[in-house]
Amino acid sequence: MKVVSRPGDGHAFQCEFSGCVLRHPTSRRCCGKCNLEEGIKVVKGCQCVFGNWNPRNPRTHLAQCLFRRIASRLKNGARDLRLFLAFGTRLDQMGIDCFFENQRQIVTVDLTVSPDKVDTGAHVIITRDHFLRDKHYGVADEIARKLSIN
């Protein structure tokens, strides 16, 4: 798998994952003091801030790889699966860069270039190395398992 971001450049990795979505100035309205549940609700309403990002159809190769693998492991496939971006929002401040949702189940994700990162607010950490070493399939399977729990 081709990953073009430079080692040590977390923002470049996030850009590659999201299609160079920048922290749009209007995303400030998504920020503020809130808990995880409130933050998720606000982020779901702010996807228009991220340009033409479609939570049902991620536009980048990296996001599509994860999305498709997760969908292939779910009973309902991609029908109810969504991938929401949280860059520059309160969730981002909590260590959550994006999250997957399937039938009201949520799995939060921290995207990082640091292979040693362990303490985040996210359920799952995805590193740049996961894609470089084709380990992202295992992470996608883990996310699918978590999304399947009722």
Secondary structure, DSSP 8 states (H G I E B T S, - for coil): ----S-TT-HHHHHHHHHTS----GGGGGG-SS--HHHHHHHHHHTGGGGTT--TTS--SHHHHHHHHHHHHHSTTTTSSEEEEE-TTSHHHHTT-SEEEEETTEEEEEEEES-TT----SSSEEEEHHHHHTT-HHHHHHHHHHHHH--
